Amino acid sequence: MSKDELVLLHFSLGKDIRNAFGLNGDNAVLLGKRCADDVSGDIIEALWEKLSN
């Protein structure tokens, strides 16, 4: 999967990450001032980077 295709994981893996880490709630430690979608996207991208190397 190319980096540009990671957006396709938003409603599957992204949702699982948001649920597992409580990003849809009040997890201020992980969210800071960012939205849950952005944080889960960053996690997916970091995982992709790790697996690509």
PQR file of N, CA, C, O and H, with PARSE charges and radii, in Angstrom:
ATOM      1  N   MET A   1       0.855  -1.170   0.000 -0.4000 1.5000
ATOM      2  CA  MET A   1       0.000   0.000   0.000 -0.0000 2.0000
ATOM      3  C   MET A   1       0.899   1.230   0.000  0.5500 1.7000
ATOM      4  O   MET A   1       1.860   1.310   0.766 -0.5500 1.4000
ATOM      5  N   SER A   2       0.584   2.170  -0.851 -0.4000 1.5000
ATOM      6  CA  SER A   2       1.378   3.391  -0.892 -0.0000 2.0000
ATOM      7  C   SER A   2       0.936   4.333   0.226  0.5500 1.7000
ATOM      8  O   SER A   2      -0.149   4.189   0.789 -0.5500 1.4000
ATOM      9  H   SER A   2      -0.197   2.105  -1.473  0.4000 1.0000
ATOM     10  N   LYS A   3       1.791   5.286   0.531 -0.4000 1.5000
ATOM     11  CA  LYS A   3       1.474   6.254   1.584 -0.0000 2.0000
ATOM     12  C   LYS A   3       0.207   7.035   1.236  0.5500 1.7000
ATOM     13  O   LYS A   3      -0.579   7.369   2.122 -0.5500 1.4000
ATOM     14  H   LYS A   3       2.673   5.403   0.075  0.4000 1.0000
ATOM     15  N   ASP A   4       0.010   7.324  -0.040 -0.4000 1.5000
ATOM     16  CA  ASP A   4      -1.184   8.053  -0.468 -0.0000 2.0000
ATOM     17  C   ASP A   4      -2.470   7.258  -0.258  0.5500 1.7000
ATOM     18  O   ASP A   4      -3.551   7.842  -0.174 -0.5500 1.4000
ATOM     19  H   ASP A   4       0.649   7.053  -0.760  0.4000 1.0000
ATOM     20  N   GLU A   5      -2.366   5.953  -0.175 -0.4000 1.5000
ATOM     21  CA  GLU A   5      -3.545   5.098  -0.004 -0.0000 2.0000
ATOM     22  C   GLU A   5      -3.923   4.890   1.463  0.5500 1.7000
ATOM     23  O   GLU A   5      -4.949   4.274   1.750 -0.5500 1.4000
ATOM     24  H   GLU A   5      -1.489   5.479  -0.244  0.4000 1.0000
ATOM     25  N   LEU A   6      -3.120   5.386   2.383 -0.4000 1.5000
ATOM     26  CA  LEU A   6      -3.407   5.191   3.803 -0.0000 2.0000
ATOM     27  C   LEU A   6      -4.751   5.770   4.209  0.5500 1.7000
ATOM     28  O   LEU A   6      -5.368   5.285   5.158 -0.5500 1.4000
ATOM     29  H   LEU A   6      -2.286   5.886   2.150  0.4000 1.0000
ATOM     30  N   VAL A   7      -5.210   6.788   3.515 -0.4000 1.5000
ATOM     31  CA  VAL A   7      -6.503   7.391   3.819 -0.0000 2.0000
ATOM     32  C   VAL A   7      -7.630   6.354   3.701  0.5500 1.7000
ATOM     33  O   VAL A   7      -8.677   6.502   4.332 -0.5500 1.4000
ATOM     34  H   VAL A   7      -4.708   7.182   2.745  0.4000 1.0000
ATOM     35  N   LEU A   8      -7.420   5.325   2.908 -0.4000 1.5000
ATOM     36  CA  LEU A   8      -8.431   4.272   2.755 -0.0000 2.0000
ATOM     37  C   LEU A   8      -8.644   3.485   4.042  0.5500 1.7000
ATOM     38  O   LEU A   8      -9.641   2.774   4.169 -0.5500 1.4000
ATOM     39  H   LEU A   8      -6.570   5.205   2.395  0.4000 1.0000
ATOM     40  N   LEU A   9      -7.729   3.600   4.991 -0.4000 1.5000
ATOM     41  CA  LEU A   9      -7.831   2.876   6.260 -0.0000 2.0000
ATOM     42  C   LEU A   9      -8.593   3.655   7.335  0.5500 1.7000
ATOM     43  O   LEU A   9      -8.760   3.165   8.452 -0.5500 1.4000
ATOM     44  H   LEU A   9      -6.919   4.177   4.888  0.4000 1.0000
ATOM     45  N   HIS A  10      -9.046   4.845   7.008 -0.4000 1.5000
ATOM     46  CA  HIS A  10      -9.696   5.721   7.993 -0.0000 2.0000
ATOM     47  C   HIS A  10     -10.890   5.058   8.679  0.5500 1.7000
ATOM     48  O   HIS A  10     -11.024   5.137   9.900 -0.5500 1.4000
ATOM     49  H   HIS A  10      -8.910   5.243   6.101  0.4000 1.0000
ATOM     50  N   PHE A  11     -11.748   4.413   7.910 -0.4000 1.5000
ATOM     51  CA  PHE A  11     -12.980   3.855   8.479 -0.0000 2.0000
ATOM     52  C   PHE A  11     -12.818   2.429   8.999  0.5500 1.7000
ATOM     53  O   PHE A  11     -13.757   1.884   9.578 -0.5500 1.4000
ATOM     54  H   PHE A  11     -11.639   4.349   6.918  0.4000 1.0000
ATOM     55  N   SER A  12     -11.666   1.820   8.811 -0.4000 1.5000
ATOM     56  CA  SER A  12     -11.441   0.465   9.329 -0.0000 2.0000
ATOM     57  C   SER A  12     -10.389   0.507  10.436  0.5500 1.7000
ATOM     58  O   SER A  12     -10.744   0.566  11.613 -0.5500 1.4000
ATOM     59  H   SER A  12     -10.903   2.263   8.340  0.4000 1.0000
ATOM     60  N   LEU A  13      -9.134   0.478  10.093 -0.4000 1.5000
ATOM     61  CA  LEU A  13      -8.063   0.506  11.084 -0.0000 2.0000
ATOM     62  C   LEU A  13      -8.109   1.794  11.903  0.5500 1.7000
ATOM     63  O   LEU A  13      -7.884   1.766  13.113 -0.5500 1.4000
ATOM     64  H   LEU A  13      -8.846   0.430   9.137  0.4000 1.0000
ATOM     65  N   GLY A  14      -8.395   2.899  11.264 -0.4000 1.5000
ATOM     66  CA  GLY A  14      -8.486   4.173  11.977 -0.0000 2.0000
ATOM     67  C   GLY A  14      -9.547   4.133  13.067  0.5500 1.7000
ATOM     68  O   GLY A  14      -9.319   4.601  14.183 -0.5500 1.4000
ATOM     69  H   GLY A  14      -8.578   2.921  10.281  0.4000 1.0000
ATOM     70  N   LYS A  15     -10.707   3.572  12.741 -0.4000 1.5000
ATOM     71  CA  LYS A  15     -11.787   3.452  13.727 -0.0000 2.0000
ATOM     72  C   LYS A  15     -11.372   2.545  14.870  0.5500 1.7000
ATOM     73  O   LYS A  15     -11.644   2.851  16.031 -0.5500 1.4000
ATOM     74  H   LYS A  15     -10.892   3.191  11.835  0.4000 1.0000
ATOM     75  N   ASP A  16     -10.717   1.435  14.560 -0.4000 1.5000
ATOM     76  CA  ASP A  16     -10.253   0.518  15.596 -0.0000 2.0000
ATOM     77  C   ASP A  16      -9.244   1.198  16.520  0.5500 1.7000
ATOM     78  O   ASP A  16      -9.290   1.000  17.734 -0.5500 1.4000
ATOM     79  H   ASP A  16     -10.496   1.187  13.617  0.4000 1.0000
ATOM     80  N   ILE A  17      -8.345   1.988  15.965 -0.4000 1.5000
ATOM     81  CA  ILE A  17      -7.367   2.724  16.772 -0.0000 2.0000
ATOM     82  C   ILE A  17      -8.073   3.748  17.654  0.5500 1.7000
ATOM     83  O   ILE A  17      -7.769   3.854  18.842 -0.5500 1.4000
ATOM     84  H   ILE A  17      -8.309   2.149  14.978  0.4000 1.0000
ATOM     85  N   ARG A  18      -9.005   4.499  17.089 -0.4000 1.5000
ATOM     86  CA  ARG A  18      -9.736   5.503  17.880 -0.0000 2.0000
ATOM     87  C   ARG A  18     -10.488   4.852  19.023  0.5500 1.7000
ATOM     88  O   ARG A  18     -10.517   5.391  20.128 -0.5500 1.4000
ATOM     89  H   ARG A  18      -9.252   4.414  16.124  0.4000 1.0000
ATOM     90  N   ASN A  19     -11.094   3.705  18.778 -0.4000 1.5000
ATOM     91  CA  ASN A  19     -11.830   3.009  19.830 -0.0000 2.0000
ATOM     92  C   ASN A  19     -10.892   2.404  20.872  0.5500 1.7000
ATOM     93  O   ASN A  19     -11.146   2.521  22.071 -0.5500 1.4000
ATOM     94  H   ASN A  19     -11.070   3.266  17.880  0.4000 1.0000
ATOM     95  N   ALA A  20      -9.824   1.766  20.437 -0.4000 1.5000
ATOM     96  CA  ALA A  20      -8.906   1.093  21.362 -0.0000 2.0000
ATOM     97  C   ALA A  20      -8.211   2.073  22.301  0.5500 1.7000
ATOM     98  O   ALA A  20      -7.969   1.754  23.465 -0.5500 1.4000
ATOM     99  H   ALA A  20      -9.617   1.670  19.463  0.4000 1.0000
ATOM    100  N   PHE A  21      -7.892   3.259  21.802 -0.4000 1.5000
ATOM    101  CA  PHE A  21      -7.175   4.237  22.615 -0.0000 2.0000
ATOM    102  C   PHE A  21      -8.089   5.303  23.211  0.5500 1.7000
ATOM    103  O   PHE A  21      -7.613   6.261  23.819 -0.5500 1.4000
ATOM    104  H   PHE A  21      -8.089   3.518  20.857  0.4000 1.0000
ATOM    105  N   GLY A  22      -9.392   5.140  23.040 -0.4000 1.5000
ATOM    106  CA  GLY A  22     -10.346   6.087  23.611 -0.0000 2.0000
ATOM    107  C   GLY A  22     -10.223   7.483  23.039  0.5500 1.7000
ATOM    108  O   GLY A  22     -10.445   8.467  23.744 -0.5500 1.4000
ATOM    109  H   GLY A  22      -9.779   4.362  22.547  0.4000 1.0000
ATOM    110  N   LEU A  23      -9.872   7.577  21.769 -0.4000 1.5000
ATOM    111  CA  LEU A  23      -9.672   8.884  21.168 -0.0000 2.0000
ATOM    112  C   LEU A  23     -10.980   9.626  20.907  0.5500 1.7000
ATOM    113  O   LEU A  23     -10.973  10.846  20.743 -0.5500 1.4000
ATOM    114  H   LEU A  23      -9.692   6.778  21.197  0.4000 1.0000
ATOM    115  N   ASN A  24     -12.085   8.915  20.869 -0.4000 1.5000
ATOM    116  CA  ASN A  24     -13.373   9.567  20.649 -0.0000 2.0000
ATOM    117  C   ASN A  24     -13.924  10.171  21.936  0.5500 1.7000
ATOM    118  O   ASN A  24     -14.913  10.904  21.917 -0.5500 1.4000
ATOM    119  H   ASN A  24     -12.090   7.924  21.002  0.4000 1.0000
ATOM    120  N   GLY A  25     -13.276   9.859  23.044 -0.4000 1.5000
ATOM    121  CA  GLY A  25     -13.710  10.395  24.332 -0.0000 2.0000
ATOM    122  C   GLY A  25     -12.851  11.568  24.750  0.5500 1.7000
ATOM    123  O   GLY A  25     -12.536  12.446  23.946 -0.5500 1.4000
ATOM    124  H   GLY A  25     -12.472   9.264  23.059  0.4000 1.0000
ATOM    125  N   ASP A  26     -12.483  11.572  25.996 -0.4000 1.5000
ATOM    126  CA  ASP A  26     -11.722  12.683  26.560 -0.0000 2.0000
ATOM    127  C   ASP A  26     -10.285  12.296  26.863  0.5500 1.7000
ATOM    128  O   ASP A  26      -9.773  12.640  27.928 -0.5500 1.4000
ATOM    129  H   ASP A  26     -12.739  10.859  26.649  0.4000 1.0000
ATOM    130  N   ASN A  27      -9.620  11.592  25.958 -0.4000 1.5000
ATOM    131  CA  ASN A  27      -8.239  11.175  26.180 -0.0000 2.0000
ATOM    132  C   ASN A  27      -7.305  12.335  25.841  0.5500 1.7000
ATOM    133  O   ASN A  27      -6.641  12.337  24.804 -0.5500 1.4000
ATOM    134  H   ASN A  27     -10.036  11.313  25.093  0.4000 1.0000
ATOM    135  N   ALA A  28      -7.270  13.312  26.733 -0.4000 1.5000
ATOM    136  CA  ALA A  28      -6.481  14.525  26.494 -0.0000 2.0000
ATOM    137  C   ALA A  28      -4.989  14.228  26.427  0.5500 1.7000
ATOM    138  O   ALA A  28      -4.242  14.971  25.791 -0.5500 1.4000
ATOM    139  H   ALA A  28      -7.809  13.310  27.575  0.4000 1.0000
ATOM    140  N   VAL A  29      -4.549  13.163  27.068 -0.4000 1.5000
ATOM    141  CA  VAL A  29      -3.133  12.811  27.043 -0.0000 2.0000
ATOM    142  C   VAL A  29      -2.683  12.520  25.617  0.5500 1.7000
ATOM    143  O   VAL A  29      -1.631  12.997  25.192 -0.5500 1.4000
ATOM    144  H   VAL A  29      -5.157  12.559  27.584  0.4000 1.0000
ATOM    145  N   LEU A  30      -3.463  11.747  24.877 -0.4000 1.5000
ATOM    146  CA  LEU A  30      -3.101  11.414  23.503 -0.0000 2.0000
ATOM    147  C   LEU A  30      -3.551  12.484  22.505  0.5500 1.7000
ATOM    148  O   LEU A  30      -2.869  12.736  21.511 -0.5500 1.4000
ATOM    149  H   LEU A  30      -4.318  11.359  25.223  0.4000 1.0000
ATOM    150  N   LEU A  31      -4.682  13.100  22.767 -0.4000 1.5000
ATOM    151  CA  LEU A  31      -5.233  14.045  21.808 -0.0000 2.0000
ATOM    152  C   LEU A  31      -4.579  15.422  21.857  0.5500 1.7000
ATOM    153  O   LEU A  31      -4.358  16.054  20.824 -0.5500 1.4000
ATOM    154  H   LEU A  31      -5.236  12.895  23.574  0.4000 1.0000
ATOM    155  N   GLY A  32      -4.275  15.873  23.062 -0.4000 1.5000
ATOM    156  CA  GLY A  32      -3.818  17.252  23.179 -0.0000 2.0000
ATOM    157  C   GLY A  32      -4.901  18.166  22.658  0.5500 1.7000
ATOM    158  O   GLY A  32      -6.039  18.099  23.124 -0.5500 1.4000
ATOM    159  H   GLY A  32      -4.455  15.360  23.901  0.4000 1.0000
ATOM    160  N   LYS A  33      -4.580  19.015  21.707 -0.4000 1.5000
ATOM    161  CA  LYS A  33      -5.583  19.912  21.115 -0.0000 2.0000
ATOM    162  C   LYS A  33      -5.962  19.468  19.712  0.5500 1.7000
ATOM    163  O   LYS A  33      -6.515  20.246  18.936 -0.5500 1.4000
ATOM    164  H   LYS A  33      -3.656  19.069  21.329  0.4000 1.0000
ATOM    165  N   ARG A  34      -5.664  18.220  19.391 -0.4000 1.5000
ATOM    166  CA  ARG A  34      -5.910  17.703  18.044 -0.0000 2.0000
ATOM    167  C   ARG A  34      -7.166  16.845  18.038  0.5500 1.7000
ATOM    168  O   ARG A  34      -7.646  16.429  19.092 -0.5500 1.4000
ATOM    169  H   ARG A  34      -5.214  17.588  20.022  0.4000 1.0000
ATOM    170  N   CYS A  35      -7.694  16.584  16.856 -0.4000 1.5000
ATOM    171  CA  CYS A  35      -8.897  15.748  16.751 -0.0000 2.0000
ATOM    172  C   CYS A  35      -8.497  14.268  16.636  0.5500 1.7000
ATOM    173  O   CYS A  35      -7.380  13.937  16.239 -0.5500 1.4000
ATOM    174  H   CYS A  35      -7.304  16.923  16.000  0.4000 1.0000
ATOM    175  N   ALA A  36      -9.427  13.411  16.990 -0.4000 1.5000
ATOM    176  CA  ALA A  36      -9.190  11.965  16.991 -0.0000 2.0000
ATOM    177  C   ALA A  36      -8.789  11.451  15.610  0.5500 1.7000
ATOM    178  O   ALA A  36      -7.941  10.566  15.501 -0.5500 1.4000
ATOM    179  H   ALA A  36     -10.334  13.680  17.312  0.4000 1.0000
ATOM    180  N   ASP A  37      -9.387  11.994  14.567 -0.4000 1.5000
ATOM    181  CA  ASP A  37      -9.063  11.558  13.204 -0.0000 2.0000
ATOM    182  C   ASP A  37      -7.604  11.835  12.861  0.5500 1.7000
ATOM    183  O   ASP A  37      -6.935  11.001  12.251 -0.5500 1.4000
ATOM    184  H   ASP A  37     -10.076  12.713  14.655  0.4000 1.0000
ATOM    185  N   ASP A  38      -7.120  12.998  13.250 -0.4000 1.5000
ATOM    186  CA  ASP A  38      -5.722  13.344  12.958 -0.0000 2.0000
ATOM    187  C   ASP A  38      -4.753  12.449  13.724  0.5500 1.7000
ATOM    188  O   ASP A  38      -3.744  12.001  13.179 -0.5500 1.4000
ATOM    189  H   ASP A  38      -7.664  13.676  13.745  0.4000 1.0000
ATOM    190  N   VAL A  39      -5.065  12.194  14.983 -0.4000 1.5000
ATOM    191  CA  VAL A  39      -4.180  11.366  15.806 -0.0000 2.0000
ATOM    192  C   VAL A  39      -4.155   9.932  15.287  0.5500 1.7000
ATOM    193  O   VAL A  39      -3.084   9.334  15.180 -0.5500 1.4000
ATOM    194  H   VAL A  39      -5.884  12.558  15.427  0.4000 1.0000
ATOM    195  N   SER A  40      -5.313   9.376  14.965 -0.4000 1.5000
ATOM    196  CA  SER A  40      -5.324   8.005  14.438 -0.0000 2.0000
ATOM    197  C   SER A  40      -4.611   7.945  13.092  0.5500 1.7000
ATOM    198  O   SER A  40      -3.953   6.952  12.785 -0.5500 1.4000
ATOM    199  H   SER A  40      -6.183   9.861  15.051  0.4000 1.0000
ATOM    200  N   GLY A  41      -4.734   8.992  12.290 -0.4000 1.5000
ATOM    201  CA  GLY A  41      -4.012   9.059  11.016 -0.0000 2.0000
ATOM    202  C   GLY A  41      -2.508   9.076  11.229  0.5500 1.7000
ATOM    203  O   GLY A  41      -1.763   8.440  10.484 -0.5500 1.4000
ATOM    204  H   GLY A  41      -5.269   9.799  12.540  0.4000 1.0000
ATOM    205  N   ASP A  42      -2.067   9.799  12.237 -0.4000 1.5000
ATOM    206  CA  ASP A  42      -0.631   9.833  12.556 -0.0000 2.0000
ATOM    207  C   ASP A  42      -0.127   8.469  13.011  0.5500 1.7000
ATOM    208  O   ASP A  42       0.988   8.071  12.673 -0.5500 1.4000
ATOM    209  H   ASP A  42      -2.673  10.316  12.842  0.4000 1.0000
ATOM    210  N   ILE A  43      -0.942   7.756  13.773 -0.4000 1.5000
ATOM    211  CA  ILE A  43      -0.564   6.415  14.234 -0.0000 2.0000
ATOM    212  C   ILE A  43      -0.460   5.465  13.042  0.5500 1.7000
ATOM    213  O   ILE A  43       0.484   4.680  12.957 -0.5500 1.4000
ATOM    214  H   ILE A  43      -1.847   8.079  14.048  0.4000 1.0000
ATOM    215  N   ILE A  44      -1.411   5.531  12.136 -0.4000 1.5000
ATOM    216  CA  ILE A  44      -1.385   4.693  10.937 -0.0000 2.0000
ATOM    217  C   ILE A  44      -0.145   5.011  10.105  0.5500 1.7000
ATOM    218  O   ILE A  44       0.529   4.106   9.614 -0.5500 1.4000
ATOM    219  H   ILE A  44      -2.178   6.169  12.206  0.4000 1.0000
ATOM    220  N   GLU A  45       0.148   6.289   9.952 -0.4000 1.5000
ATOM    221  CA  GLU A  45       1.307   6.693   9.158 -0.0000 2.0000
ATOM    222  C   GLU A  45       2.613   6.220   9.812  0.5500 1.7000
ATOM    223  O   GLU A  45       3.526   5.768   9.121 -0.5500 1.4000
ATOM    224  H   GLU A  45      -0.400   7.024  10.351  0.4000 1.0000
ATOM    225  N   ALA A  46       2.698   6.325  11.134 -0.4000 1.5000
ATOM    226  CA  ALA A  46       3.903   5.866  11.836 -0.0000 2.0000
ATOM    227  C   ALA A  46       4.067   4.359  11.694  0.5500 1.7000
ATOM    228  O   ALA A  46       5.184   3.872  11.512 -0.5500 1.4000
ATOM    229  H   ALA A  46       1.957   6.692  11.695  0.4000 1.0000
ATOM    230  N   LEU A  47       2.976   3.622  11.774 -0.4000 1.5000
ATOM    231  CA  LEU A  47       3.022   2.176  11.590 -0.0000 2.0000
ATOM    232  C   LEU A  47       3.466   1.836  10.171  0.5500 1.7000
ATOM    233  O   LEU A  47       4.288   0.941   9.975 -0.5500 1.4000
ATOM    234  H   LEU A  47       2.069   4.017  11.921  0.4000 1.0000
ATOM    235  N   TRP A  48       2.929   2.542   9.189 -0.4000 1.5000
ATOM    236  CA  TRP A  48       3.314   2.331   7.791 -0.0000 2.0000
ATOM    237  C   TRP A  48       4.803   2.592   7.598  0.5500 1.7000
ATOM    238  O   TRP A  48       5.495   1.822   6.931 -0.5500 1.4000
ATOM    239  H   TRP A  48       2.261   3.269   9.348  0.4000 1.0000
ATOM    240  N   GLU A  49       5.295   3.691   8.189 -0.4000 1.5000
ATOM    241  CA  GLU A  49       6.730   4.015   8.086 -0.0000 2.0000
ATOM    242  C   GLU A  49       7.582   2.897   8.684  0.5500 1.7000
ATOM    243  O   GLU A  49       8.580   2.484   8.093 -0.5500 1.4000
ATOM    244  H   GLU A  49       4.733   4.316   8.731  0.4000 1.0000
ATOM    245  N   LYS A  50       7.184   2.416   9.848 -0.4000 1.5000
ATOM    246  CA  LYS A  50       7.934   1.361  10.545 -0.0000 2.0000
ATOM    247  C   LYS A  50       7.953   0.072   9.707  0.5500 1.7000
ATOM    248  O   LYS A  50       8.996  -0.572   9.591 -0.5500 1.4000
ATOM    249  H   LYS A  50       6.374   2.752  10.328  0.4000 1.0000
ATOM    250  N   LEU A  51       6.826  -0.300   9.135 -0.4000 1.5000
ATOM    251  CA  LEU A  51       6.730  -1.535   8.361 -0.0000 2.0000
ATOM    252  C   LEU A  51       7.382  -1.409   6.980  0.5500 1.7000
ATOM    253  O   LEU A  51       7.752  -2.409   6.366 -0.5500 1.4000
ATOM    254  H   LEU A  51       5.978   0.223   9.230  0.4000 1.0000
ATOM    255  N   SER A  52       7.517  -0.171   6.501 -0.4000 1.5000
ATOM    256  CA  SER A  52       8.100   0.042   5.180 -0.0000 2.0000
ATOM    257  C   SER A  52       9.625   0.003   5.192  0.5500 1.7000
ATOM    258  O   SER A  52      10.251  -0.141   4.142 -0.5500 1.4000
ATOM    259  H   SER A  52       7.217   0.642   7.000  0.4000 1.0000
ATOM    260  N   ASN A  53      10.215   0.129   6.357 -0.4000 1.5000
ATOM    261  CA  ASN A  53      11.681   0.157   6.456 -0.0000 2.0000
ATOM    262  C   ASN A  53      12.250  -1.168   6.874  0.5500 1.7000
ATOM    263  O   ASN A  53      13.467  -1.304   7.002 -0.5500 1.4000
ATOM    264  H   ASN A  53       9.707   0.247   7.210  0.4000 1.0000
TER
END
